[in-house]
Every structure is written in C-alpha cells, then in structure tokens.
C-alpha cells in the first residue's frame, strides 16, 4: 500500500483496506464448480459487497472498490493476473520480453470491440499508455517512470520500451495503469463506461446497487450470466441477514464472527481465499527507544501470533514483509517466535524497565488487535496505551509527520516490498543493503533470481525487526449452491465474474 504518492490514493487504499474483512486458510487459485445443476444463461447473479465506489473513474481514482468490480469485468488490459497473482494474457493474445528486459512486444487478439461497437486497435493502447506515462493525475503514472517509448508498428502490435529493466513492470500492467481505453473517447468515466470487457454498466443506484449486463459482442467466451447486481451493504450483520433472507446469491467478505450463521443455515457453501493483506504493526525505527533493535525484537517476541489470529477469528500468522502470493515469500517464523522470557531479557539489556508506548490506530479497525497487544505487552513489562483516531488524524500524524511510537494498518497492495527500501516511508527504516538488494531485484530479468533477491532483502528487514507482521488476511465468501465458478483468492482486489454461472432450480 501507499506506492502512489498522491494523498487521495493513500486515503482510498487504506479506507478500502479497513472495510475489506479477511479470514483464514488456503484455497485453490482457480474458481471451483460448486453446483451440479444446468447453468442458466439468463440468470441474474446478486453479490453482496461492503465498500461502494465514490465514482467509477478508475483512471483518476484509487481504491479497491473500483478495481474489485471494474477490472476484467468492464475494463481490460493487455495482461491480467490470475487469482494467485500470476500474470496472464488478456487483450494481448501473447507477448514477448527481450533478453535485456527492455522491450515488451504485445500482439492483440482479433475481434475486440469497445462497448460502443468501435474496434480496438494498437492506436488505442498507445494513446491509453501515453496518457498514463505523461499525466501525473492518472493512476499508475509512477509505475510508468521507466517507460521510454510506446509504439504501434501495425494495428495489432504494441511495443513498449523501457529505459531500464523493471521486474515489476509487467505486473503493473495488470492494474489500472494497464487498462485500455478508446482513443479520443469523451465518455464521462465517473458515471459511465466504454470498456472492452464481458460486461457493460447497466445502472448505478448510488448508495444501493451497481448493475452489469452481459456484453453480447464480447470478443471471447460470453459471460455465464445475463446480469450481475452488486448490493452494497456496509454493515456486516445486515449483509448476513440479506443473505439469509434470500436477497443475495453471494456475500463477501463475511465477518468471521458471523460466518457460522450462514454455514449453519445449510443454504450456503463457505469458501476462504488468500490475499496479500498484511496486518502490519509499524515501529517508528528512528524514535527512541524503538531505534534500539533489542526493543523492537522484544516487542515482536512478546506477541502470541497464533492467539491473536484465534482472537480475530481469521487470518494466518506472517513473520515478514512479503506474503505468500508475492515473489520472494519465505516462512520467516524462525526470526521472531513467541518468547516472552527472551523478550523480558532483551528489554533489561536495553535498559527499558517499565516501558510505556502508544499505539496509534485508525478507529475503523476495531478493538480486537489493540486488546490483544495490550495484554501481550503487559506480560513482558510494557504498558501500551491505545490512541484510536479518525483516519485523517492518522494520515497527518503517522503517515505524514511520522509522529508515533507504534501503529497498525492493513497494507493490502501486492508487491509493495519497496516501502521497506524507501527511507522516507513512515517506518523511518534506512538500510542501504536492503535498498541495494531491492534495486537489484527490480533490475534482474530472471523472475526466479529476482525473487531470491527479494527473499534475501525480506529476511534482513525481518531480522532488523523493522515492524511486526501480525497476520495475512483471507476472505470468507458465502455462496448459494447454485453458483459455480465464483473466484476465491484475491477477491478483495478484483472479482472476475466472466466464468461465473447460476444453475436453474
């Protein structure tokens, strides 16, 4: 999270993370068929979601709420990502990357049209990406910093040349930066759309629902349902009630504490899906006594991660800055296993007896995490005061002014390890070796070699006890048995509905 420098992007990303509830356990990276009935091509799929977009302009507005419903369904890029975050072709039938990692050549699929019926050509891709490259107000502008040129040798070919290798560049094309829009189109993207995806925007009843309709002239296999209705229900209990009264076919994300109501009803299939949500306990590395690595290590050793996850009712422990779905992941549980006795010893060695610290946390995260931390820290002789603040206050005090001891936020974006290679980030962590390894990882053209460099850097970050990663979130979804093919993993960031079907009764 926070890769973008614009203040609006930061606000949107964290606000989205606050409401996208997560749960635990592993799952298949591909949609699972749950119904044995015959799919009804005329069916309407009703999906209950929590966070409604403020507008539909995904080019200028950040946030999970937009990407979740618009990417792959309404808008498409040359490439996309699977549920396990691997990269797949989309509008491009195939692509090639030169050996030096500088030239990307894409071949477009045949027969692609925008929703107004205009055929897609390489000129639309060039125009879309030139806008991203040159306009700082466009989402993904920073991700195009190394783009030297974008050309179209013919109507079906796009060539992107970088000034230096960037291992993350292709992945950046799977997000808003890589979406393709019609050149010269004057559609008001805040309230309307003109994409190339399997669905069109049919209606938006603000504060209530967004409705998609199947695009019959879609270039690939048609969507499995005629219509999708997103019901926005910000209250978790109300969402469960709507599911139980028959108003919804799917509800995500389900509050773990309420999930048994749906499961016990016998009317739903429950799934859990992986995410890149990193519940991060940030330490102010430049502020005494947290500038002492012994103090930071002691705090990490004093946290019972397993008990914390149990208290939350969801998630799995994470001991380093890279989650399972990102390149460079390694199980780092050996770095800071639960050890209150060793924690006390380290605090004594650091001369920190009866230590008092303050945890600054946005109020929307609730009280469970702070309560567990207060209890765990008390057992090692640390008094933790909890300062629950409104988000603008957190943004000003913690993120901008770096005026804090400890803080907690859910960092949701994939491949955001670069935060720890940025000494100006609010962690106040400055390790030249980590910065060097991260730069090498980006410049490395071999993905496996790049991942090894990231893993090496991540271990250093964890061994420096830069922060504590309390858990990785996962999303609980409830589906009626008639629904098949609904995605499980990474659906807090996008829900590809093209392959979803609803069976006849």
C-alpha positions in Angstrom: 0.0 0.0 0.0 1.0 3.7 -0.4 3.0 3.1 -3.6 1.3 6.1 -5.1 2.4 9.4 -3.7 -0.9 11.3 -4.2 -2.7 11.9 -0.9 -6.1 10.8 -2.4 -4.6 7.4 -3.4 -3.4 6.9 0.2 -6.8 7.7 1.7 -8.7 5.5 -0.8 -6.3 2.5 -0.4 -6.4 2.4 3.4 -10.1 3.1 3.6 -10.8 0.2 1.3 -8.5 -2.0 3.4 -10.3 -1.1 6.5 -13.6 -2.5 5.3 -12.4 -5.5 3.3 -12.6 -8.1 6.0 -10.4 -11.1 5.8 -10.3 -14.7 7.0 -8.0 -17.7 7.1 -7.0 -20.9 5.4 -5.6 -21.9 1.9 -7.7 -22.3 -1.2 -7.4 -23.2 -4.9 -6.2 -20.4 -7.2 -9.0 -21.1 -9.7 -12.8 -20.9 -9.5 -14.4 -24.1 -8.1 -17.5 -25.6 -9.5 -20.0 -25.9 -6.7 -23.2 -26.7 -8.5 -24.2 -29.8 -10.4 -27.3 -28.1 -12.0 -27.6 -26.8 -15.5 -26.3 -23.2 -15.9 -29.0 -20.7 -16.7 -27.6 -18.2 -19.3 -30.4 -15.8 -18.5 -29.7 -15.7 -14.8 -29.0 -12.7 -12.6 -26.2 -13.0 -10.1 -26.6 -10.9 -6.9 -23.4 -10.2 -5.0 -23.2 -8.6 -1.6 -20.2 -6.3 -1.1 -19.2 -3.9 1.6 -17.4 -0.9 0.0 -19.2 1.1 -2.7 -17.1 3.3 -5.0 -17.5 7.1 -4.8 -17.3 7.3 -8.6 -16.4 5.0 -11.4 -13.4 6.8 -12.9 -10.8 4.2 -12.4 -8.3 6.3 -14.4 -8.2 9.1 -11.8 -9.5 7.4 -8.6 -7.7 4.9 -6.5 -9.1 2.2 -4.3 -10.0 -1.5 -4.0 -13.7 -0.8 -4.5 -13.1 0.2 -8.1 -10.6 -2.5 -9.1 -12.7 -5.1 -7.4 -15.6 -4.8 -9.8 -14.3 -3.0 -12.9 -11.1 -4.7 -13.8 -11.6 -7.7 -16.1 -15.4 -7.3 -16.0 -15.8 -3.9 -17.7 -12.2 -2.8 -18.5 -9.3 -4.9 -19.6 -5.6 -4.5 -20.1 -3.1 -6.3 -22.4 -2.4 -8.7 -19.5 -4.2 -9.6 -16.3 -3.5 -11.5 -13.2 -4.9 -14.9 -12.0 -6.2 -15.4 -8.5 -2.7 -16.4 -7.4 -1.3 -13.2 -8.8 0.5 -14.9 -11.8 0.4 -12.9 -15.0 -1.8 -14.0 -17.9 -2.5 -12.5 -21.4 -5.8 -10.7 -21.8 -6.3 -8.2 -24.7 -2.9 -9.5 -25.9 -3.0 -12.9 -27.4 0.7 -13.3 -26.5 3.7 -11.2 -25.6 7.5 -11.3 -25.6 10.0 -9.7 -23.4 13.5 -9.1 -24.8 16.5 -10.8 -23.1 17.7 -7.5 -21.7 14.3 -6.8 -20.2 13.8 -3.5 -22.0 11.4 -4.3 -24.9 7.9 -5.7 -24.5 6.1 -6.7 -27.6 2.4 -7.5 -27.5 0.1 -9.0 -30.2 -3.6 -8.1 -29.8 -6.4 -10.5 -30.0 -8.7 -10.3 -33.0 -12.2 -9.0 -32.9 -12.0 -6.9 -29.8 -14.5 -4.1 -29.6 -15.3 -1.4 -27.2 -18.8 -1.4 -25.8 -19.9 1.4 -28.2 -19.0 -1.1 -31.1 -15.7 0.5 -32.2 -12.9 -1.9 -33.0 -9.9 -1.9 -30.7 -6.5 -1.2 -32.4 -3.0 -0.8 -31.2 -3.5 3.0 -31.5 -5.9 2.8 -28.6 -3.3 1.1 -26.5 -0.6 3.6 -27.4 -2.9 6.5 -26.5 -4.0 4.9 -23.2 -0.5 4.2 -22.1 0.9 7.6 -23.3 -1.7 9.2 -21.1 -0.5 7.1 -18.1 3.1 8.0 -18.9 2.7 11.7 -19.2 -0.2 12.6 -17.0 0.5 12.6 -13.2 -3.2 12.6 -12.4 -3.6 9.2 -14.0 -3.5 6.1 -11.8 -0.2 4.2 -12.4 1.8 7.2 -13.6 4.6 6.4 -11.2 4.7 2.8 -12.5 5.5 4.1 -16.0 8.5 6.1 -14.9 10.9 3.8 -16.7 8.9 3.8 -20.0 10.9 5.3 -22.8 8.6 4.8 -25.7 5.2 3.2 -26.7 4.8 2.5 -30.4 2.4 0.6 -32.7 4.2 -1.0 -35.7 0.8 -2.1 -37.0 -2.8 -2.3 -36.0 -2.3 -5.5 -34.0 1.1 -4.9 -32.4 2.3 -2.7 -29.5 5.9 -2.3 -28.4 6.9 -0.8 -25.1 10.5 0.1 -24.5 11.9 0.8 -21.0 14.9 2.9 -20.2 16.0 0.3 -17.6 14.8 -3.2 -16.6 11.9 -3.4 -14.2 10.8 -6.8 -13.0 7.5 -5.3 -11.7 6.6 -3.5 -14.9 4.5 -6.3 -16.5 2.7 -6.8 -13.2 1.9 -3.1 -13.1 0.1 -3.6 -16.4 -2.4 -5.9 -14.7 -3.7 -2.9 -12.6 -5.3 0.4 -13.5 -2.2 1.6 -15.3 -2.6 -1.1 -17.9 -6.2 -0.7 -18.8 -7.0 0.2 -22.4 -9.5 3.0 -23.3 -10.7 4.1 -26.7 -8.6 6.9 -28.1 -10.4 10.2 -28.2 -13.5 8.9 -26.3 -15.4 11.5 -24.3 -17.3 9.2 -22.0 -17.7 10.6 -18.5 -16.0 7.8 -16.7 -17.3 9.0 -13.3 -20.7 7.7 -14.1 -20.4 5.8 -17.4 -18.0 3.5 -19.2 -16.8 2.3 -22.6 -14.6 -0.7 -21.9 -13.9 -3.9 -23.8 -14.9 -6.4 -21.0 -17.6 -9.1 -20.9 -20.0 -6.8 -19.0 -21.4 -3.3 -19.5 -22.6 -0.9 -16.9 -26.4 -1.0 -16.9 -27.3 1.0 -13.9 -25.8 2.6 -10.8 -28.2 3.4 -8.0 -25.9 5.3 -5.7 -25.9 4.1 -2.1 -27.5 0.9 -3.1 -26.6 -1.1 -6.2 -24.5 -1.3 -9.3 -25.8 -3.5 -12.2 -23.8 -5.0 -15.0 -25.3 -6.6 -18.2 -23.6 -9.2 -20.4 -21.9 -7.7 -23.5 -23.2 -9.9 -26.3 -20.5 -8.8 -28.7 -17.6 -9.7 -26.4 -14.5 -10.9 -28.2 -14.0 -14.0 -26.1 -16.4 -16.5 -24.4 -19.6 -14.7 -23.3 -20.3 -14.2 -19.6 -22.1 -17.0 -17.9 -24.9 -14.9 -16.5 -27.0 -12.2 -18.2 -26.8 -9.7 -15.3 -24.8 -9.0 -12.2 -26.2 -6.9 -9.4 -23.8 -5.7 -6.7 -25.7 -4.9 -3.5 -23.6 -2.6 -1.2 -24.2 -3.4 2.4 -21.6 -1.7 4.7 -23.0 -3.3 7.9 -21.7 -6.9 8.3 -24.7 -8.1 10.2 -27.1 -6.6 7.7 -25.2 -8.4 4.9 -25.6 -11.7 6.6 -29.3 -11.0 7.2 -29.7 -10.1 3.5 -28.1 -13.4 2.5 -30.3 -15.4 4.9 -33.5 -13.8 3.6 -32.7 -14.8 0.1 -31.7 -11.4 -1.3 -28.1 -12.5 -2.2 -26.5 -15.3 -4.2 -23.1 -14.4 -2.9 -21.8 -12.5 0.2 -18.2 -11.4 0.5 -16.4 -10.5 2.7 -18.2 -12.2 5.6 -17.3 -11.2 9.2 -15.6 -14.3 10.7 -17.7 -14.0 13.8 -20.9 -14.1 11.7 -19.9 -16.8 9.3 -21.4 -19.7 11.4 -24.8 -18.2 10.9 -24.5 -18.7 7.2 -22.8 -22.1 7.4 -25.2 -23.5 10.0 -28.2 -22.5 7.8 -27.3 -25.1 5.3 -28.1 -22.7 2.5 -24.5 -21.7 1.6 -21.2 -23.0 0.6 -18.4 -21.3 2.5 -15.0 -20.6 1.0 -11.9 -18.9 2.2 -9.4 -17.1 -0.1 -5.9 -15.9 0.1 -5.0 -12.2 -0.1 -1.9 -10.0 0.1 -3.4 -8.1 3.1 -0.6 -7.7 5.6 -1.7 -6.7 9.1 1.3 -4.5 10.0 2.3 -3.3 13.4 4.7 -0.5 12.4 7.6 0.6 14.6 9.0 4.1 14.4 12.6 3.0 13.8 14.0 6.5 14.3 12.4 7.2 17.6 13.8 6.2 21.0 13.6 3.6 22.4 12.4 2.0 19.2 15.6 2.9 17.5 17.2 0.1 19.6 16.8 -3.2 17.7 16.6 -5.1 21.0 13.5 -3.2 21.9 11.9 -3.9 18.6 12.8 -7.6 18.8 11.4 -7.8 22.3 8.1 -6.4 21.2 7.9 -9.0 18.4 8.8 -11.9 20.7 6.1 -10.8 23.2 3.3 -11.2 20.7 1.5 -14.5 20.6 0.6 -14.5 16.9 -1.4 -17.8 17.0 -3.6 -16.5 19.8 -4.0 -13.2 18.0 -5.3 -14.9 14.9 -7.6 -17.0 17.0 -9.0 -13.9 18.7 -9.6 -12.2 15.3 -11.3 -15.4 14.0 -9.4 -15.1 10.7 -6.0 -15.0 9.1 -2.7 -16.8 9.4 0.5 -15.6 11.1 3.0 -13.7 9.0 6.5 -13.0 10.2 8.0 -11.0 7.3 7.1 -8.2 4.8 6.3 -10.5 1.8 3.0 -12.5 1.8 2.6 -15.9 0.2 1.2 -14.6 -3.1 4.1 -12.3 -3.8 7.5 -13.1 -5.2 10.2 -13.6 -2.6 7.9 -15.1 0.1 9.7 -17.2 2.7 8.4 -18.5 6.0 10.3 -16.3 8.5 8.7 -17.7 11.7 12.2 -18.6 12.9 13.1 -14.9 13.2 10.7 -13.9 16.0 8.9 -16.9 17.5 6.8 -16.3 20.6 9.2 -15.9 23.5 8.1 -13.6 26.4 11.0 -14.7 28.6 13.6 -13.7 26.0 11.6 -10.5 25.4 12.0 -9.5 29.0 15.7 -10.3 28.9 16.2 -8.1 25.8 14.3 -5.2 27.5 16.5 -5.5 30.5 19.6 -5.5 28.4 18.3 -2.3 26.6 17.7 -0.6 30.0 14.0 -0.4 29.3 12.2 -1.2 32.6 8.5 -0.3 32.8 8.5 0.8 29.2 5.5 2.9 28.1 4.5 3.1 24.5 1.5 4.4 22.5 -0.3 2.5 19.7 -1.9 4.9 17.2 -4.6 3.1 15.2 -7.4 4.2 12.9 -10.7 3.8 14.7 -12.3 1.7 12.0 -10.0 -1.3 12.8 -11.9 -2.0 16.0 -10.6 -3.1 19.3 -9.5 -6.8 19.0 -6.0 -6.2 17.8 -5.3 -3.5 20.4 -6.7 -5.5 23.2 -4.5 -8.5 22.4 -1.4 -6.3 22.1 -2.1 -4.6 25.4 -2.4 -7.9 27.1 0.7 -9.5 25.5 2.9 -6.5 26.1 1.8 -6.3 29.8 3.2 -9.8 30.2 6.7 -8.5 29.2 6.5 -5.4 31.3 5.4 -3.0 28.6 2.5 -0.7 29.1 0.7 0.0 25.9 -1.6 3.0 25.5 -4.1 2.8 22.6 -4.8 6.0 20.8 -7.8 5.3 18.4 -8.0 8.2 16.0 -10.0 9.2 12.9 -8.3 8.4 9.7 -7.4 11.9 8.7 -5.7 12.3 12.0 -3.8 9.1 11.5 -2.8 10.2 8.0 -1.5 13.5 9.3 0.3 12.4 12.4 1.6 9.0 11.5 1.9 8.8 7.7 2.9 12.4 7.0 4.6 13.7 10.2 5.9 10.3 11.4 4.9 11.3 14.9 4.1 8.0 16.6 5.6 5.0 18.5 3.6 2.1 17.2 0.9 2.0 14.6 -1.4 -0.6 12.9 -2.8 -0.6 9.4 -3.7 -3.3 6.9 -1.3 -3.0 3.9 -3.3 -4.6 1.1 -1.4 -3.9 -2.2 0.6 -6.8 -3.8 4.3 -6.4 -4.4 4.7 -3.4 -2.1 8.0 -4.5 -0.5 9.6 -1.3 -1.9 8.2 0.5 1.1 11.0 -1.0 3.2 13.6 0.2 0.6 12.3 3.7 1.0 14.0 5.6 3.9 11.4 8.4 3.6 8.5 6.0 4.2 6.7 6.4 7.6 8.6 3.4 9.1 11.7 5.6 9.2 13.8 2.5 8.2 17.0 3.1 6.4 19.1 0.1 5.4 21.4 0.6 2.4 21.8 -3.2 2.0 18.0 -3.7 1.7 17.8 -0.8 -0.8 20.6 -2.3 -2.9 19.0 -5.8 -2.9 15.6 -4.3 -3.9 17.1 -2.3 -6.7 18.9 -5.5 -7.9 15.7 -7.4 -7.7 13.9 -4.9 -9.9 16.7 -4.8 -12.5 17.0 -8.6 -12.6 15.4 -10.0 -15.7 15.1 -13.6 -14.4 12.0 -13.8 -12.2 13.4 -16.6 -10.1 16.6 -14.7 -9.4 14.6 -11.6 -8.7 12.5 -13.5 -6.1 15.7 -14.8 -4.4 17.0 -11.3 -4.1 13.6 -10.1 -2.6 13.7 -13.0 -0.2 17.2 -12.1 1.0 16.1 -8.5 1.5 12.9 -9.5 3.3 14.9 -11.6 5.7 17.1 -8.7 6.5 14.1 -6.5 7.1 12.6 -9.1 9.5 15.9 -9.7 11.3 16.1 -5.9 11.8 12.7 -6.2 13.4 11.6 -3.2 11.3 7.9 -4.0 12.1 5.8 -6.9 13.1 3.6 -8.6 10.6 0.7 -9.9 12.7 -1.1 -11.9 10.1 -2.0 -12.3 6.5 -5.8 -11.9 5.8 -8.0 -14.1 3.8 -11.5 -13.5 2.7 -14.6 -15.6 3.7 -17.3 -15.9 1.0 -20.7 -17.4 1.2 -22.3 -18.8 -2.0 -25.6 -20.4 -2.7 -25.0 -24.0 -4.1 -26.5 -22.9 -7.4 -23.5 -20.6 -8.0 -20.4 -22.0 -9.7 -17.0 -20.6 -10.7 -17.0 -17.7 -8.3 -13.4 -16.7 -7.5 -11.9 -17.4 -4.1 -8.5 -15.8 -3.9 -7.6 -12.1 -4.1 -11.2 -11.0 -4.5 -10.8 -8.1 -2.2 -8.9 -6.5 -5.1 -10.8 -7.9 -8.1 -13.7 -10.3 -8.8 -13.5 -11.7 -12.3 -17.1 -12.8 -13.0 -16.9 -13.9 -16.6 -16.9 -17.6 -15.8 -19.5 -17.5 -13.0 -22.7 -19.3 -13.6 -26.0 -19.8 -11.8 -27.8 -23.1 -12.1 -31.5 -23.5 -12.8 -33.6 -24.6 -9.8 
